[in-house]
Amino acid sequence: MRTQHFKKEVVSVIKKFHRIRELKAKYGITDFEMSKVICCSTVSMSNKINGARPFNIEEALRIILFFENKGEQITFKELFFNEVVSNENISA
């Protein structure tokens, strides 16, 4: 019986705005509702969350204040820096 050895491939994934997505889910907030917070269209909000368009500083501040008013203690870095997830440390 032959055993096959597979080469482990390291895969990294960039999770854009993962914390904003988590908070939206936690509070049941839609892109429509969030678009009202930052004064833009729903399509524009969707593009920003998906990384196709950047958030400006005023929009970032509005989002931070919105979630702080809900009792969250969050930072700019936590919300707007991407998280890189890698399987490098996962045993096969």
N, C-alpha and C positions, 0 to 999 in steps of 0.2 A: 504494500500500500504506500503510495507516494503522498508525502505531505507537501503542501505548497506554502511557500514563505512569501508574504506580500510585503513589499516595501511600504513603510509608513510614509504617507504624504502629509506634510505640514500644511494646514489650511488656516488662513487668517481671514476673518470677516470683520469689516468695519460696520458697526451698528450706529447709524446716524440718529442723533437725537433720541437715544433709547430712553433716557430719563423723562423727557417730555411725553413720550408715548406711554410710559408706565403711569405717570400722573394723570394723563387724560383717561386712561383705562380705569384707574382707581376711582376717579370722580365721575366717570361716565360722560366725559366731555367729547363732543364731536368736533370735527374740523370746522363745521359751520359756527359752533359756539366759540371756538378758539379764534376764528377769523374775526369775530366781533371784538374780542379782547385786543387784538393788534390792529384793528381797523383796516382790514383788507378783504378781498373776496375769498370764497371757499376754495376756489381753484388755486389762488395764490398761496393760501395756507397749506394746501396739500402739496404744492410744489416745494414749499419751504421745508416741510417735515420730511419729504422724500429726498431732500438735498439738491433739487434742481435749481433752486433760487436761495440766496442767502437771507438770513434774518439781519435787519439793521439793529443798531444799538437801542433805539427807542422801542422797537418790537420786543427785543430781548428783555428790556426793563419791564415792560408791561406784562410779559409772561411771568417773570420772577415775582412781581408784586401780586399778580393774580393768584399764584399758588401760595405765596406767603400769607395772603388774606384767608386762605383755606387752612392755615396752620402748619404749612410745610416750611422747614428750615432748609433752604436750598441755596446753592451758589451758581454764579454765572458758569463757571467751569463744569459743574455737575450737569447743567442743562445743555450747554452748547458745544462741549468738546466731545468728539466721537470716541466710542469705546472700541478697542480692537480686541476681538476674541479669537484665540488660537487653540487648536487641538494639540499643540506641541507637547503639552504636559499630560495629555490623556493617554493612559496605557492602552495598547491594542489587545 
